Amino acid sequence: MEINELKLKDLQPSQFYISEKKLKDVEGWLNPTDLSCFEPIPVKLLDGRLVMTDGHTRAVAALRAGLEMVPLVWDEDELSWDMYRACVSACREQAIESPIDLLPRIISEEQYREQWDKWCDRMQAEVERNRIVVKPYTEEAIPDVLSFEKALREEEDVWGWEINAEYIKSVTASFHDIRFSNALSFLAYQNERVIGRIDAVLIPSHFDGSIKAYLDWVCVLKRCRHKGAAQMLLSALRDALKTQHVDTLIALTAGDDEAQRFYKAVPNSIMRDTGIWIDI
């Protein structure tokens, strides 16, 4: 659907109260027969929903004036989409799925500050605490990774190597071994703890004079899955590969259903050939 065909009722709000004072201010200048001065309401396609990122008061004023459509614009700004997801989720929990649902939720300015502004402050602090940050895996992060590995085993008893002194010695030595200069690894942190990692290696070949990359592993703690961490790790790896002019990432996909769903959803990818492990 084109943006100029959208109606107000088609839009998902991202706030659940309207300030009576702000509404009166908008209704003071709104002319329903002339929208030339009406600032377009920004809209974002977020997780499959057409979300209003601003302009809720203008939308409610327009509805009260009998309008079904107003100027809209696609929001291209880099905003805190985690915060907007939290706001949309809170709206939907309160059955607010259209600006029409905001009509009975007009409150005084004092109530607005108490019930909306303070809620936003609390939610923003919560979002910041739970924000996922991706960082390169360096030697200094080994203790963080060991904690992650142990947590993996506490959640799922499917991992085939021991977290012992020999393992720690090998991993530590790899950061000083020139043979690992083609290795790329990233860690996903949340609340200062590693919740996921991705590992790859560059593969230079005289076959066609190209450099490809092999995806060795991507894994996220079970309790932290489906929150975007794996996608963020893959995105960080792709960005790093682009800087080294690598255009192909090869992976052996894990056989379980959850992993298969992840790999099948990777953009710009296709499954081909069959993986084989050969012991040397």
DAMOWO-V831937 format. One record per residue. N is the residue number from 1. RES is the residue in one small letter. SS is DSSP state (2 for helix, 1 for strand, 0 for the rest). PSI is psi in radians with two decimals (NA if undefined). NEAR is the number of other C-alpha atoms within 12 Angstrom. Layout:
n = [N N]
res = [RES RES]
ss = [SS SS]
psi = [PSI PSI]
near = [NEAR NEAR]
This chain:
n = [1 2 3 4 5 6 7 8 9 10 11 12 13 14 15 16 17 18 19 20 21 22 23 24 25 26 27 28 29 30 31 32 33 34 35 36 37 38 39 40 41 42 43 44 45 46 47 48 49 50 51 52 53 54 55 56 57 58 59 60 61 62 63 64 65 66 67 68 69 70 71 72 73 74 75 76 77 78 79 80 81 82 83 84 85 86 87 88 89 90 91 92 93 94 95 96 97 98 99 100 101 102 103 104 105 106 107 108 109 110 111 112 113 114 115 116 117 118 119 120 121 122 123 124 125 126 127 128 129 130 131 132 133 134 135 136 137 138 139 140 141 142 143 144 145 146 147 148 149 150 151 152 153 154 155 156 157 158 159 160 161 162 163 164 165 166 167 168 169 170 171 172 173 174 175 176 177 178 179 180 181 182 183 184 185 186 187 188 189 190 191 192 193 194 195 196 197 198 199 200 201 202 203 204 205 206 207 208 209 210 211 212 213 214 215 216 217 218 219 220 221 222 223 224 225 226 227 228 229 230 231 232 233 234 235 236 237 238 239 240 241 242 243 244 245 246 247 248 249 250 251 252 253 254 255 256 257 258 259 260 261 262 263 264 265 266 267 268 269 270 271 272 273 274 275 276 277 278 279 280]
res = [m e i n e l k l k d l q p s q f y i s e k k l k d v e g w l n p t d l s c f e p i p v k l l d g r l v m t d g h t r a v a a l r a g l e m v p l v w d e d e l s w d m y r a c v s a c r e q a i e s p i d l l p r i i s e e q y r e q w d k w c d r m q a e v e r n r i v v k p y t e e a i p d v l s f e k a l r e e e d v w g w e i n a e y i k s v t a s f h d i r f s n a l s f l a y q n e r v i g r i d a v l i p s h f d g s i k a y l d w v c v l k r c r h k g a a q m l l s a l r d a l k t q h v d t l i a l t a g d d e a q r f y k a v p n s i m r d t g i w i d i]
ss = [0 0 2 2 2 0 0 2 2 2 0 1 0 0 0 0 0 1 1 2 2 2 2 2 2 2 2 2 2 0 0 0 0 0 0 0 0 0 0 0 1 1 1 1 1 1 0 0 1 1 1 1 0 0 0 2 2 2 2 2 2 2 2 2 0 0 0 0 0 0 0 1 1 1 0 0 0 0 0 0 2 2 2 2 2 2 2 2 2 2 2 2 2 0 0 0 0 0 2 2 2 2 0 0 0 1 1 0 2 2 2 2 2 2 2 2 2 2 2 2 2 2 2 2 2 2 2 2 2 0 0 1 1 1 1 1 0 0 2 2 2 2 2 2 2 2 2 2 2 2 2 2 2 2 2 0 0 0 0 0 0 0 0 0 2 2 2 2 2 2 2 2 2 2 0 0 0 2 2 2 0 0 1 1 1 1 1 1 1 1 0 0 1 1 1 1 1 1 1 1 1 1 1 1 1 0 0 0 0 1 1 1 1 1 1 1 1 1 1 1 0 2 2 2 0 0 0 0 2 2 2 2 2 2 2 2 2 2 2 2 2 2 2 0 0 0 0 0 1 1 1 0 0 0 0 0 2 2 2 2 2 2 2 2 0 0 0 0 0 0 0 0 0 0 0 0 0 0 0 0]
psi = [2.32 2.60 -0.54 -0.05 -0.12 2.50 2.79 -0.65 -0.30 -0.14 2.48 2.09 2.76 0.31 2.72 0.23 2.69 2.31 2.18 -0.69 -0.83 -0.63 -0.76 -0.65 -0.77 -0.75 -0.33 -0.52 -0.22 2.20 1.83 -0.27 -0.11 1.77 0.35 -0.45 0.11 2.00 2.17 2.50 2.17 2.40 2.46 2.36 1.84 1.99 0.71 0.02 2.55 1.79 2.36 2.17 -0.16 3.09 0.35 -0.67 -0.73 -0.67 -0.79 -0.70 -0.71 -0.75 -0.74 -0.40 0.04 0.18 2.47 -0.42 2.51 2.92 2.36 2.79 2.50 2.30 1.98 0.06 2.65 1.68 3.09 1.53 -0.44 -0.70 -0.73 -0.66 -0.72 -0.70 -0.78 -0.72 -0.75 -0.68 -0.84 -0.54 -0.46 0.33 0.62 1.74 0.10 2.68 -0.42 -0.59 -0.18 -0.22 -0.70 0.15 0.66 2.13 2.93 2.82 -0.67 -0.78 -0.65 -0.80 -0.66 -0.76 -0.38 -0.96 -0.79 -0.59 -0.75 -0.72 -0.78 -0.74 -0.66 -0.71 -0.68 -0.74 -0.74 -0.68 -0.61 0.14 2.44 2.24 2.30 2.28 2.66 2.56 1.98 2.96 -0.63 -0.36 0.04 -0.81 -0.65 -0.70 -0.64 -0.70 -0.69 -0.80 -0.70 -0.68 -0.65 -0.79 -0.49 -0.54 -0.67 2.17 1.10 0.06 2.39 0.29 2.66 2.49 1.50 -3.08 -0.67 -0.72 -0.83 -0.69 -0.75 -0.78 -0.76 -0.76 -0.51 -0.43 -0.09 0.14 2.14 -0.39 -0.30 0.24 -0.35 0.09 2.43 2.24 2.47 2.63 2.48 2.12 2.49 2.22 0.69 0.31 2.51 2.22 -0.13 2.81 2.75 2.43 2.38 2.96 2.49 2.47 1.62 2.41 2.38 -0.15 -0.88 0.22 0.39 2.90 2.05 3.07 2.52 2.17 1.88 -0.70 2.46 2.23 2.51 2.48 2.44 -0.72 -0.22 0.13 2.84 0.50 0.18 -0.01 -0.79 -0.71 -0.67 -0.70 -0.79 -0.65 -0.74 -0.71 -0.78 -0.75 -0.73 -0.69 -0.65 -0.67 -0.37 0.24 0.59 2.22 0.04 2.25 2.09 2.42 2.55 2.03 2.43 2.66 -0.27 2.74 -0.70 -0.76 -0.72 -0.71 -0.69 -0.87 -0.63 -0.36 -0.04 2.19 2.62 0.77 2.77 2.44 2.23 2.76 -3.14 2.36 2.60 2.40 2.24 2.04 2.42 NA]
near = [9 10 23 18 16 23 27 39 27 28 39 42 46 43 43 39 38 38 32 26 20 26 32 22 14 27 22 15 21 28 20 25 15 14 19 13 15 25 22 26 33 29 34 30 23 28 17 11 22 34 40 40 36 30 33 40 38 43 47 42 37 38 27 25 23 17 24 24 29 39 28 32 26 22 22 13 13 10 14 17 25 26 28 32 31 29 37 33 25 24 27 23 14 19 20 28 29 31 43 32 29 36 29 16 27 30 24 19 19 18 19 24 20 17 22 27 21 15 22 24 17 18 25 22 16 18 22 20 18 23 27 30 27 30 30 27 31 21 22 14 25 29 19 26 35 29 22 30 33 22 25 28 20 15 16 16 14 12 15 10 15 16 23 13 12 12 16 21 16 17 24 22 17 22 23 15 13 10 12 20 15 24 29 35 39 42 41 43 32 28 18 22 30 36 41 45 43 36 32 34 29 31 28 18 11 9 9 9 10 16 23 27 30 30 31 25 28 34 41 40 32 23 16 26 21 18 23 26 35 36 29 31 37 37 24 28 40 32 18 27 28 18 11 20 17 24 22 25 31 27 31 23 28 20 13 11 11 17 23 16 14 25 28 18 16 21 13 12 15 15 18 11 10 12 14 9 7 5 4 3]
